Amino acid sequence: MRKAALKALQELDPSQTASFNTAQRSYYKDGEILTALRNKKVSVILMDDKVDVIRLSYSYDKVPPTVKKGAEKLLQLLNASKSFKITEGNLTFIKNKSSWGFRALSKDDKNIQIGIDGETGAPTSYFISSASVGSLLSINDNKYSKFKNVKVLASVKPQVKKVFGIDLTGYSVTRGKGETANLFTFTKSGEPSVRGFINKKGEFYQFDITRE
């Protein structure tokens, strides 16, 4: 399995020659076995001895230009390009698709987490930590019932269009319950789906985009 993991790593990035220093195995009732091989910069997950997921950490100067451009543009659209700085990125490769995750930090330790499509450089997600403060505890239906679907959709349309280039006209809205009462999902047949979380003020602090 170590040989298979290293081979997959080198096929993804020929410069990778890392050895693994930790291993973890998980056994499931249906008979599947998950094996995770890791070191400080690399993680390879195998399902039933076959490589399933690869994660790599890179300094920001090693990130592909197309991906950098997408990450920096997203910070600009969030009006955070001057106060936040990206220092490193994490590449995840799963099912022949690659995605990048970044954390942008400010001088006062606030952070914005960013997701970028590895092939197109298009943004796929973001999470603004400061906007979520006080909103991750005691989530329930009563606290978020005042935020009506129609008004939420209307308020979110400009932001989703601006950042992700997706027009939510004609989209339907579904919402979470109980501990996920602040989750709103926007869907339309044949179009990307959008998932967002609001804080107690009704402001969205996190988005995830799923493109088929």
Residue frames as a rotation matrix with the C-alpha (Angstrom) as fourth column:
MET 1
0.568 0.823 0.000 0.00
0.823 -0.568 0.000 0.00
0.000 0.000 -1.000 0.00
ARG 2
0.338 -0.536 -0.774 2.90
0.161 -0.777 0.608 2.37
-0.927 -0.330 -0.176 0.70
LYS 3
-0.713 -0.627 0.314 4.23
0.373 0.041 0.927 1.68
-0.594 0.778 0.204 -2.80
ALA 4
-0.177 0.745 0.643 0.81
0.967 0.009 0.257 2.25
0.185 0.667 -0.721 -4.36
ALA 5
0.707 0.451 -0.545 0.37
0.602 -0.788 0.128 5.49
-0.372 -0.418 -0.829 -2.43
LEU 6
-0.032 -0.816 -0.578 3.80
0.066 -0.578 0.813 6.82
-0.997 -0.012 0.072 -3.40
LYS 7
-0.704 -0.170 0.690 3.26
0.654 0.223 0.723 5.88
-0.277 0.960 -0.045 -7.04
ALA 8
0.281 0.900 0.332 -0.04
0.946 -0.318 0.061 7.78
0.161 0.297 -0.941 -7.09
LEU 9
0.590 -0.143 -0.795 1.67
0.336 -0.851 0.403 10.77
-0.734 -0.505 -0.454 -5.49
GLN 10
-0.431 -0.888 -0.162 4.43
0.140 -0.243 0.960 10.83
-0.891 0.391 0.230 -8.07
GLU 11
-0.456 0.371 0.809 1.95
0.890 0.164 0.426 10.54
0.025 0.914 -0.405 -10.92
LEU 12
0.669 0.738 -0.085 0.14
0.743 -0.664 0.081 13.59
0.004 -0.117 -0.993 -9.53
ASP 13
0.871 -0.489 0.047 3.37
-0.491 -0.870 0.055 15.49
0.015 -0.071 -0.997 -8.76
PRO 14
0.692 -0.622 -0.366 6.68
0.252 0.683 -0.685 13.95
0.677 0.382 0.630 -9.96
SER 15
-0.139 -0.794 0.592 8.61
-0.431 -0.490 -0.758 15.92
0.892 -0.360 -0.274 -7.35
GLN 16
0.514 0.424 0.745 6.98
-0.847 0.112 0.520 13.97
0.137 -0.899 0.417 -4.53
THR 17
-0.103 -0.601 -0.792 9.37
-0.199 0.793 -0.576 11.46
0.975 0.098 -0.201 -2.93
ALA 18
-0.180 0.047 0.983 8.01
-0.928 -0.339 -0.154 11.66
0.326 -0.940 0.104 0.61
SER 19
-0.723 0.036 -0.690 7.87
0.224 0.957 -0.185 8.70
0.653 -0.289 -0.700 2.97
PHE 20
0.306 0.900 0.310 4.98
-0.246 -0.240 0.939 8.24
0.920 -0.363 0.148 5.40
ASN 21
-0.758 -0.644 0.104 5.41
-0.235 0.121 -0.964 8.33
0.608 -0.755 -0.244 9.15
THR 22
-0.635 0.597 0.491 1.87
-0.507 0.158 -0.848 7.59
-0.583 -0.787 0.202 10.38
ALA 23
-0.788 0.455 -0.414 -0.79
-0.143 0.519 0.843 5.08
0.599 0.723 -0.344 9.39
GLN 24
-0.619 0.677 0.399 -4.40
-0.568 -0.034 -0.822 4.69
-0.543 -0.735 0.406 10.48
ARG 25
-0.897 0.349 -0.272 -6.90
0.019 0.644 0.765 1.99
0.442 0.681 -0.584 9.58
SER 26
-0.484 0.832 0.271 -10.68
-0.752 -0.236 -0.616 2.02
-0.448 -0.502 0.740 9.91
TYR 27
-0.983 0.182 0.005 -12.90
0.169 0.898 0.405 -1.03
0.069 0.400 -0.914 9.51
TYR 28
-0.531 0.847 -0.029 -16.55
-0.847 -0.532 -0.016 -0.76
-0.029 0.017 0.999 8.48
LYS 29
-0.148 0.576 0.804 -19.48
-0.444 0.688 -0.574 -3.11
-0.884 -0.442 0.154 8.96
ASP 30
0.819 0.514 -0.256 -19.92
-0.434 0.261 -0.862 -3.59
-0.376 0.817 0.436 5.22
GLY 31
0.707 -0.590 0.390 -16.37
0.594 0.795 0.126 -4.95
-0.384 0.143 0.912 5.02
GLU 32
0.705 -0.458 0.542 -14.64
0.212 -0.593 -0.777 -1.85
0.677 0.662 -0.321 3.64
ILE 33
0.403 -0.674 -0.618 -11.24
0.845 0.016 0.534 -0.95
-0.351 -0.738 0.576 5.04
LEU 34
0.909 -0.142 0.391 -9.93
0.044 -0.902 -0.430 2.63
0.414 0.409 -0.813 4.98
THR 35
0.323 -0.878 -0.352 -6.20
0.918 0.200 0.342 3.16
-0.230 -0.434 0.871 5.30
ALA 36
0.978 -0.038 0.204 -4.71
0.010 -0.973 -0.229 6.65
0.207 0.226 -0.952 5.73
LEU 37
0.232 -0.966 -0.114 -0.96
0.972 0.225 0.069 7.16
-0.041 -0.126 0.991 5.23
ARG 38
0.939 0.221 0.262 0.41
0.226 -0.974 0.011 10.56
0.258 0.049 -0.965 6.21
ASN 39
-0.282 -0.881 -0.380 3.33
0.953 -0.212 -0.215 12.82
0.109 -0.423 0.900 6.87
LYS 40
-0.437 0.093 -0.895 3.44
0.467 -0.827 -0.314 16.54
-0.769 -0.555 0.318 7.65
LYS 41
-0.599 0.091 -0.796 2.68
-0.535 -0.785 0.313 17.65
-0.596 0.613 0.519 4.08
VAL 42
-0.630 0.261 -0.731 0.96
-0.606 0.423 0.674 14.64
0.485 0.868 -0.108 2.50
SER 43
-0.362 0.560 0.745 -2.08
-0.517 0.544 -0.661 12.45
-0.775 -0.625 0.093 3.12
VAL 44
-0.637 0.203 -0.744 -3.12
-0.632 0.416 0.655 9.47
0.442 0.886 -0.136 0.99
ILE 45
-0.208 0.670 0.713 -6.34
-0.720 0.388 -0.575 7.59
-0.662 -0.633 0.402 1.72
LEU 46
-0.824 -0.064 -0.563 -6.92
-0.450 0.678 0.581 4.11
0.344 0.732 -0.588 0.33
MET 47
0.129 0.886 0.446 -10.23
-0.917 0.278 -0.287 2.28
-0.378 -0.372 0.848 0.28
ASP 48
0.824 0.141 0.548 -9.81
-0.066 0.986 -0.155 -1.49
-0.562 0.092 0.822 0.17
ASP 49
0.099 -0.957 0.273 -6.13
0.511 0.284 0.811 -1.04
-0.854 0.059 0.518 -0.80
LYS 50
0.000 -0.072 0.997 -6.90
0.971 -0.238 -0.017 1.29
0.239 0.969 0.070 -3.73
VAL 51
-0.854 -0.393 -0.341 -5.90
0.467 -0.867 -0.171 4.96
-0.229 -0.306 0.924 -3.68
ASP 52
0.091 0.984 0.150 -9.04
0.995 -0.096 0.027 7.08
0.041 0.147 -0.988 -3.23
VAL 53
0.962 0.225 0.154 -7.96
0.209 -0.971 0.112 10.54
0.175 -0.076 -0.982 -2.04
ILE 54
-0.075 -0.994 -0.079 -4.66
0.959 -0.050 -0.278 12.45
0.272 -0.097 0.957 -2.12
ARG 55
0.956 0.292 0.034 -4.03
0.271 -0.920 0.284 15.68
0.114 -0.262 -0.958 -0.21
LEU 56
-0.010 -0.997 0.075 -0.86
0.953 -0.032 -0.300 17.76
0.302 0.069 0.951 -0.54
SER 57
0.745 0.153 -0.650 0.28
0.423 -0.861 0.281 21.00
-0.517 -0.484 -0.706 1.09
TYR 58
0.094 -0.694 0.714 2.18
0.929 -0.196 -0.313 23.60
0.357 0.693 0.626 -0.91
SER 59
-0.438 -0.246 -0.865 3.68
0.480 -0.877 0.006 26.99
-0.760 -0.413 0.503 -0.20
TYR 60
0.477 0.814 -0.332 1.74
0.158 -0.451 -0.878 29.64
-0.864 0.367 -0.344 -2.08
ASP 61
0.021 -0.543 -0.840 4.54
-0.796 -0.517 0.314 30.26
-0.605 0.662 -0.443 -4.59
LYS 62
-0.899 -0.364 0.245 4.16
-0.190 0.827 0.530 26.65
-0.395 0.429 -0.812 -5.81
VAL 63
-0.066 0.968 0.243 0.44
0.280 0.252 -0.926 26.97
-0.958 0.007 -0.288 -6.58
PRO 64
-0.379 -0.043 0.924 -0.52
0.918 0.107 0.382 26.99
-0.115 0.993 -0.001 -10.31
PRO 65
-0.990 -0.108 -0.086 -1.08
0.097 -0.987 0.125 30.53
-0.099 0.116 0.988 -11.70
THR 66
-0.487 0.872 0.048 -4.68
-0.048 -0.081 0.996 29.82
0.872 0.482 0.082 -12.76
VAL 67
0.169 0.520 -0.838 -5.58
0.804 0.419 0.422 28.71
0.570 -0.745 -0.347 -9.24
LYS 68
-0.595 -0.472 -0.650 -3.76
0.757 -0.600 -0.258 31.67
-0.269 -0.646 0.715 -7.67
LYS 69
-0.935 0.250 0.252 -5.67
-0.065 -0.818 0.571 34.05
0.349 0.518 0.781 -9.91
GLY 70
-0.076 0.972 -0.223 -8.99
0.219 0.234 0.947 32.54
0.973 0.023 -0.231 -8.83
ALA 71
0.072 0.042 -0.997 -8.13
0.980 0.183 0.079 32.73
0.186 -0.982 -0.028 -5.13
GLU 72
-0.782 -0.463 -0.417 -6.91
0.540 -0.838 -0.083 36.32
-0.311 -0.290 0.905 -5.34
LYS 73
-0.743 0.595 0.307 -9.93
-0.081 -0.535 0.841 37.38
0.664 0.600 0.445 -7.38
LEU 74
0.138 0.815 -0.563 -12.23
0.612 0.377 0.695 35.90
0.778 -0.440 -0.447 -4.76
LEU 75
-0.248 -0.299 -0.922 -10.50
0.934 -0.327 -0.145 37.91
-0.258 -0.896 0.360 -2.02
GLN 76
-0.992 -0.112 0.061 -10.98
0.126 -0.928 0.351 41.03
0.018 0.356 0.934 -4.14
LEU 77
-0.384 0.921 0.062 -14.69
0.055 -0.044 0.998 40.29
0.922 0.386 -0.034 -4.58
LEU 78
0.353 0.462 -0.813 -14.98
0.817 0.272 0.509 39.91
0.456 -0.844 -0.282 -0.80
ASN 79
0.662 -0.172 0.730 -13.20
-0.194 -0.979 -0.055 43.26
0.724 -0.106 -0.681 -0.35
ALA 80
0.935 -0.312 0.171 -10.46
-0.081 0.284 0.955 41.47
-0.347 -0.907 0.241 1.58
SER 81
0.728 -0.663 0.172 -7.48
0.531 0.389 -0.753 41.54
0.433 0.640 0.635 -0.79
LYS 82
0.190 -0.680 0.708 -5.68
-0.258 -0.731 -0.632 44.34
0.947 -0.063 -0.315 1.10
SER 83
0.185 -0.037 0.982 -6.20
-0.963 -0.204 0.174 43.07
0.193 -0.978 -0.073 4.64
PHE 84
0.707 0.092 0.701 -5.85
-0.331 0.920 0.212 39.28
-0.625 -0.382 0.680 4.13
LYS 85
-0.003 -0.803 -0.597 -2.88
-1.000 0.015 -0.015 37.31
0.021 0.596 -0.802 2.84
ILE 86
0.960 0.274 -0.060 -2.63
-0.278 0.957 -0.078 33.70
0.036 0.092 0.995 1.59
THR 87
0.156 -0.968 0.197 0.54
-0.930 -0.077 0.359 31.84
-0.333 -0.239 -0.912 2.59
GLU 88
-0.868 -0.448 0.214 -0.09
-0.362 0.866 0.345 28.23
-0.339 0.222 -0.914 1.60
GLY 89
0.017 0.895 -0.446 -2.53
-0.995 0.060 0.081 25.95
0.100 0.443 0.891 -0.18
ASN 90
-0.477 -0.085 0.875 -3.79
-0.349 0.932 -0.100 22.39
-0.807 -0.353 -0.474 0.07
LEU 91
-0.429 0.269 -0.863 -4.47
-0.867 0.144 0.476 20.31
0.252 0.952 0.171 -3.03
THR 92
-0.228 0.423 0.877 -7.06
-0.384 0.789 -0.480 17.54
-0.895 -0.446 -0.018 -2.84
PHE 93
-0.563 0.010 -0.826 -7.31
-0.801 0.240 0.549 15.00
0.204 0.971 -0.127 -5.67
ILE 94
-0.551 0.478 0.684 -10.32
-0.167 0.740 -0.652 12.68
-0.817 -0.473 -0.328 -5.65
LYS 95
0.245 0.679 0.692 -12.06
0.525 0.507 -0.684 10.75
-0.815 0.531 -0.233 -8.43
ASN 96
-0.229 -0.512 0.828 -9.82
0.973 -0.085 0.216 12.37
-0.040 0.855 0.517 -11.07
LYS 97
0.568 0.391 0.725 -10.84
0.411 -0.897 0.161 15.86
0.713 0.206 -0.670 -9.95
SER 98
-0.434 -0.794 -0.426 -8.60
0.836 -0.180 -0.518 18.36
0.335 -0.581 0.742 -8.18
SER 99
0.690 0.590 0.418 -9.52
0.344 -0.776 0.528 21.17
0.636 -0.221 -0.739 -5.82
TRP 100
-0.484 -0.873 0.063 -7.54
0.447 -0.309 -0.839 23.64
0.752 -0.378 0.540 -3.78
GLY 101
0.698 0.632 -0.338 -8.18
0.622 -0.300 0.723 25.00
0.356 -0.715 -0.602 -0.31
PHE 102
-0.376 -0.809 0.452 -6.59
0.415 -0.583 -0.699 28.17
0.829 -0.075 0.555 1.06
ARG 103
0.467 0.439 -0.767 -6.65
0.881 -0.301 0.364 30.09
-0.071 -0.846 -0.528 4.31
ALA 104
-0.063 -0.416 0.907 -6.16
0.392 -0.846 -0.361 33.85
0.918 0.333 0.216 4.10
LEU 105
0.119 0.002 -0.993 -5.10
0.993 0.002 0.119 35.50
0.002 -1.000 -0.001 7.34
SER 106
0.614 0.061 0.787 -5.27
0.128 -0.991 -0.023 39.08
0.779 0.115 -0.617 8.58
LYS 107
-0.414 -0.855 0.312 -2.96
-0.149 -0.275 -0.950 40.80
0.898 -0.440 -0.014 11.06
ASP 108
-0.362 0.351 0.863 -5.58
-0.928 -0.217 -0.301 40.46
0.082 -0.911 0.404 13.80
ASP 109
-0.912 -0.203 0.356 -5.85
-0.264 0.956 -0.131 36.66
-0.314 -0.213 -0.925 13.23
LYS 110
0.258 0.966 -0.013 -9.15
-0.543 0.134 -0.829 36.70
-0.799 0.222 0.559 11.36
ASN 111
-0.783 -0.572 0.245 -9.30
-0.138 0.544 0.827 34.19
-0.607 0.614 -0.505 8.53
ILE 112
0.320 0.800 -0.507 -11.14
-0.837 -0.012 -0.547 33.45
-0.444 0.600 0.666 5.31
GLN 113
-0.399 -0.386 0.832 -11.15
0.000 0.907 0.420 29.90
-0.917 0.168 -0.362 3.96
ILE 114
0.090 0.306 -0.948 -11.33
-0.886 -0.411 -0.217 29.61
-0.456 0.859 0.234 0.18
GLY 115
0.031 -0.046 0.998 -12.07
0.257 0.966 0.036 26.72
-0.966 0.255 0.042 -2.19
ILE 116
0.035 -0.113 -0.993 -10.94
-0.847 -0.531 0.031 26.79
-0.531 0.840 -0.114 -5.83
ASP 117
0.915 0.290 0.279 -11.53
-0.075 0.805 -0.588 24.32
-0.395 0.518 0.759 -8.68
GLY 118
0.120 -0.981 0.154 -8.17
0.038 0.160 0.986 22.84
-0.992 -0.112 0.057 -9.65
GLU 119
-0.186 -0.146 0.972 -8.95
0.905 0.360 0.227 22.66
-0.383 0.922 0.065 -13.36
THR 120
0.309 0.464 0.830 -10.69
0.812 -0.583 0.023 25.98
0.494 0.667 -0.557 -14.04
GLY 121
-0.794 -0.607 -0.019 -9.51
0.507 -0.645 -0.572 28.20
0.335 -0.464 0.820 -11.20
ALA 122
-0.148 0.836 0.528 -13.14
-0.153 -0.547 0.823 29.10
0.977 0.041 0.209 -10.46
PRO 123
-0.751 -0.094 0.653 -14.16
-0.644 -0.114 -0.757 29.67
0.145 -0.989 0.025 -6.81
THR 124
-0.365 0.609 -0.704 -16.19
0.106 0.779 0.618 26.88
0.925 0.151 -0.349 -5.26
SER 125
0.503 0.545 -0.671 -16.54
0.729 0.149 0.668 27.97
0.464 -0.825 -0.322 -1.63
TYR 126
-0.449 -0.699 0.556 -15.65
-0.008 -0.619 -0.785 30.44
0.894 -0.357 0.272 1.06
PHE 127
0.458 0.481 -0.748 -16.00
0.769 0.207 0.604 30.74
0.446 -0.852 -0.275 4.83
ILE 128
-0.108 -0.434 0.895 -15.54
-0.131 -0.886 -0.445 34.02
0.985 -0.165 0.039 6.69
SER 129
-0.406 -0.117 -0.906 -14.67
0.720 0.570 -0.396 33.21
0.562 -0.814 -0.147 10.30
SER 130
-0.989 -0.046 -0.139 -15.42
0.126 -0.756 -0.643 36.65
-0.076 -0.653 0.753 11.74
ALA 131
-0.523 0.850 -0.061 -18.94
-0.728 -0.408 0.551 36.66
0.443 0.332 0.832 10.25
SER 132
0.009 0.522 -0.853 -19.75
0.043 0.852 0.522 33.33
0.999 -0.041 -0.014 11.93
VAL 133
-0.894 -0.446 -0.036 -18.88
0.060 -0.040 -0.997 34.45
0.443 -0.894 0.062 15.47
GLY 134
-0.753 0.604 0.260 -21.70
-0.468 -0.215 -0.857 33.67
-0.462 -0.767 0.445 17.86
SER 135
0.071 0.834 -0.547 -23.66
-0.995 0.024 -0.093 31.83
-0.064 0.551 0.832 15.18
LEU 136
-0.318 -0.293 -0.902 -22.29
-0.509 0.855 -0.098 28.31
0.800 0.428 -0.421 15.54
LEU 137
-0.992 -0.029 -0.120 -23.79
0.088 0.510 -0.856 27.60
0.086 -0.860 -0.503 18.97
SER 138
-0.556 0.829 -0.060 -27.36
0.205 0.067 -0.976 26.76
-0.805 -0.556 -0.207 19.99
ILE 139
-0.839 0.291 -0.460 -28.70
-0.538 -0.310 0.784 26.61
0.086 0.905 0.417 16.45
ASN 140
-0.670 0.682 0.294 -32.39
0.438 0.682 -0.586 25.69
-0.600 -0.264 -0.755 16.38
ASP 141
-0.386 0.601 0.700 -35.54
0.877 0.002 0.481 26.16
0.287 0.799 -0.528 14.31
ASN 142
0.572 0.692 -0.440 -37.02
0.803 -0.582 0.128 28.87
-0.168 -0.427 -0.889 16.52
LYS 143
0.050 -0.650 -0.758 -33.95
0.325 -0.707 0.628 31.09
-0.944 -0.278 0.176 16.31
TYR 144
-0.851 -0.507 -0.141 -33.86
0.005 -0.275 0.961 31.05
-0.526 0.817 0.237 12.50
SER 145
-0.265 0.832 0.488 -37.56
0.898 0.397 -0.190 30.75
-0.352 0.388 -0.852 11.61
LYS 146
0.383 0.420 -0.823 -37.79
0.211 -0.907 -0.365 34.55
-0.899 -0.034 -0.436 11.19
PHE 147
-0.505 -0.603 -0.618 -35.63
-0.531 -0.348 0.773 34.33
-0.681 0.718 -0.144 8.07
LYS 148
0.469 0.835 0.289 -38.14
-0.192 0.416 -0.889 33.52
-0.862 0.362 0.355 5.33
ASN 149
0.034 -0.483 0.875 -37.13
0.697 0.639 0.325 31.66
-0.716 0.599 0.359 2.16
VAL 150
0.637 0.298 0.710 -38.29
0.755 -0.427 -0.498 34.36
0.155 0.854 -0.497 -0.26
LYS 151
0.961 -0.272 0.056 -36.40
-0.278 -0.932 0.231 37.14
-0.011 -0.237 -0.971 1.51
VAL 152
0.332 -0.878 0.344 -33.28
-0.088 0.335 0.938 35.01
-0.939 -0.342 0.034 1.96
LEU 153
0.168 -0.218 0.961 -33.22
0.889 0.455 -0.052 34.16
-0.425 0.863 0.271 -1.74
ALA 154
0.837 0.212 0.504 -33.65
0.444 -0.802 -0.400 37.80
0.319 0.559 -0.765 -2.72
SER 155
0.857 -0.515 0.031 -30.89
-0.421 -0.663 0.619 38.95
-0.299 -0.543 -0.785 -0.38
VAL 156
0.223 -0.823 0.522 -28.40
0.034 0.542 0.840 36.31
-0.974 -0.170 0.149 -1.49
LYS 157
0.751 0.172 0.638 -28.81
0.587 0.268 -0.764 36.63
-0.302 0.948 0.100 -5.26
PRO 158
0.905 -0.425 0.036 -26.48
-0.347 -0.782 -0.518 39.62
0.248 0.456 -0.855 -5.73
GLN 159
0.284 -0.844 0.455 -23.65
-0.808 0.045 0.588 38.05
-0.517 -0.534 -0.669 -3.69
VAL 160
0.221 -0.158 0.962 -23.81
0.219 0.970 0.108 34.69
-0.950 0.186 0.249 -5.45
LYS 161
0.900 0.126 0.418 -23.90
0.434 -0.154 -0.888 36.41
-0.048 0.980 -0.193 -8.84
LYS 162
0.789 -0.610 0.076 -20.97
-0.604 -0.792 -0.093 38.66
0.117 0.027 -0.993 -7.93
VAL 163
0.086 -0.821 0.564 -18.69
-0.815 0.267 0.514 35.99
-0.573 -0.504 -0.646 -6.45
PHE 164
-0.335 -0.197 0.921 -19.61
0.041 0.974 0.223 32.80
-0.941 0.113 -0.318 -8.29
GLY 165
-0.815 0.037 -0.578 -21.25
-0.554 -0.342 0.759 34.12
-0.170 0.939 0.300 -11.46
ILE 166
-0.814 0.578 -0.051 -24.42
0.557 0.803 0.212 32.12
0.164 0.144 -0.976 -10.78
ASP 167
-0.669 0.688 0.280 -27.87
-0.603 -0.723 0.338 33.65
0.435 0.057 0.899 -11.34
LEU 168
-0.959 0.266 0.102 -30.28
0.112 0.679 -0.726 32.26
-0.262 -0.684 -0.681 -8.74
THR 169
-0.368 0.866 -0.338 -33.38
-0.899 -0.425 -0.109 33.30
-0.238 0.263 0.935 -10.69
GLY 170
0.295 0.606 -0.739 -35.76
-0.744 0.631 0.220 30.33
0.600 0.484 0.637 -10.82
TYR 171
-0.673 -0.592 -0.443 -33.96
-0.144 0.693 -0.707 28.45
0.726 -0.412 -0.551 -8.04
SER 172
0.569 0.799 -0.193 -35.90
0.011 0.228 0.974 26.70
0.822 -0.556 0.121 -5.29
VAL 173
-0.298 -0.628 0.719 -34.97
-0.721 -0.346 -0.600 26.98
0.625 -0.698 -0.350 -1.62
THR 174
0.580 0.391 -0.715 -34.76
0.258 0.744 0.617 24.27
0.773 -0.542 0.331 1.02
ARG 175
0.108 -0.512 0.852 -33.57
-0.763 -0.592 -0.260 24.77
0.638 -0.622 -0.454 4.57
GLY 176
-0.605 -0.443 -0.662 -32.07
0.069 0.799 -0.598 22.66
0.794 -0.407 -0.453 7.30
LYS 177
0.577 0.803 0.145 -33.73
-0.188 -0.042 0.981 21.73
0.794 -0.594 0.127 10.56
GLY 178
0.901 -0.171 -0.398 -32.63
0.433 0.378 0.818 21.60
0.011 -0.910 0.415 14.16
GLU 179
0.334 -0.870 -0.364 -28.85
0.382 -0.228 0.896 21.99
-0.862 -0.438 0.256 14.41
THR 180
-0.701 -0.541 0.466 -28.70
0.641 -0.190 0.744 22.95
-0.314 0.819 0.479 10.70
ALA 181
0.336 0.936 -0.108 -31.55
0.817 -0.347 -0.461 25.47
-0.469 0.066 -0.881 10.81
ASN 182
0.374 -0.265 -0.889 -29.16
-0.232 -0.954 0.187 28.15
-0.898 0.137 -0.418 9.47
LEU 183
-0.723 -0.606 0.332 -28.42
0.114 0.369 0.923 26.14
-0.681 0.705 -0.197 6.30
PHE 184
0.419 0.809 -0.412 -30.09
-0.380 -0.256 -0.889 27.15
-0.825 0.529 0.200 3.04
THR 185
-0.559 -0.550 0.621 -29.73
0.316 0.551 0.772 25.16
-0.767 0.628 -0.134 -0.19
PHE 186
0.180 0.546 -0.818 -30.59
-0.600 -0.598 -0.531 26.66
-0.780 0.586 0.220 -3.58
THR 187
-0.581 -0.349 0.735 -31.20
0.228 0.798 0.558 24.29
-0.781 0.492 -0.384 -6.49
LYS 188
0.313 0.638 -0.704 -32.38
-0.718 -0.327 -0.615 24.36
-0.622 0.697 0.355 -10.09
SER 189
0.652 0.001 0.758 -32.50
0.278 0.930 -0.241 21.47
-0.705 0.368 0.606 -12.56
GLY 190
0.650 -0.457 0.607 -29.41
0.728 0.145 -0.670 21.39
0.218 0.878 0.427 -14.76
GLU 191
0.514 -0.445 0.733 -27.69
-0.237 -0.895 -0.377 24.21
0.824 0.020 -0.566 -12.85
PRO 192
-0.571 -0.769 -0.287 -25.04
0.154 0.243 -0.958 24.30
0.806 -0.592 -0.020 -10.09
SER 193
0.567 0.717 -0.404 -26.43
0.554 0.030 0.832 23.97
0.609 -0.696 -0.381 -6.59
VAL 194
-0.315 -0.597 0.738 -25.54
-0.182 -0.725 -0.664 26.53
0.931 -0.344 0.120 -3.93
ARG 195
0.404 0.379 -0.832 -25.40
0.733 0.410 0.543 25.87
0.547 -0.829 -0.113 -0.20
GLY 196
-0.307 -0.514 0.801 -25.07
-0.038 -0.834 -0.550 28.70
0.951 -0.199 0.237 2.31
PHE 197
-0.060 0.216 -0.975 -25.04
0.959 0.284 0.004 29.26
0.278 -0.934 -0.224 6.08
ILE 198
0.208 0.196 0.958 -26.32
0.063 -0.980 0.187 32.43
0.976 0.022 -0.217 7.75
ASN 199
-0.849 -0.454 -0.271 -25.40
0.330 -0.054 -0.943 33.97
0.414 -0.889 0.196 11.07
LYS 200
-0.379 0.748 -0.544 -27.86
0.870 0.088 -0.485 35.21
-0.315 -0.658 -0.684 13.67
LYS 201
-0.412 0.201 -0.889 -28.15
-0.158 -0.976 -0.148 38.51
-0.897 0.080 0.434 11.78
GLY 202
0.666 0.677 0.312 -29.21
0.145 0.293 -0.945 36.74
-0.732 0.675 0.097 8.61
GLU 203
0.440 -0.617 -0.652 -25.86
-0.871 -0.469 -0.144 37.37
-0.217 0.631 -0.744 6.89
PHE 204
0.981 -0.125 -0.146 -24.24
0.065 0.930 -0.362 34.56
0.181 0.345 0.921 4.91
TYR 205
0.458 -0.872 0.170 -20.78
-0.762 -0.287 0.581 33.63
-0.458 -0.396 -0.796 6.19
GLN 206
-0.549 -0.642 0.534 -20.25
-0.262 0.740 0.620 30.43
-0.793 0.200 -0.575 4.17
PHE 207
0.522 0.652 -0.549 -21.03
-0.779 0.102 -0.619 29.18
-0.348 0.751 0.561 0.65
ASP 208
-0.499 -0.591 0.634 -20.35
-0.118 0.771 0.626 25.90
-0.859 0.238 -0.454 -1.15
ILE 209
0.179 0.499 -0.848 -20.97
-0.929 -0.198 -0.313 25.41
-0.324 0.844 0.428 -4.87
THR 210
-0.257 -0.208 0.944 -21.57
0.032 0.974 0.223 22.02
-0.966 0.088 -0.244 -6.47
ARG 211
0.054 0.202 -0.978 -21.23
-0.949 -0.293 -0.113 21.77
-0.309 0.934 0.177 -10.23
GLU 212
0.670 0.255 0.697 -22.15
-0.103 0.962 -0.254 18.51
-0.735 0.098 0.670 -11.95
